[in-house]
Amino acid sequence: MIYGFAYLMMVLAISAGWIILAVLKKPGFIEKPLNEVKNKIRPFLNPKDDQ
């Protein structure tokens, strides 16, 4: 029974963490490297043909 409550609390904590990360504004030390990584991988994810 205690393991069920522990599992439920873990799932709720992880879900709350994801929601907080998705909704709240990220600090600069997280946002800047994240944008750099996105800009580096963007050409590989969406290649455009030059015609």
Secondary structure by P-SEA (a helix, b strand, c coil): caaaaaaaaaaaaaaaaaaaaacccccaaaaaaaaaaaaaaccccbbbbcc
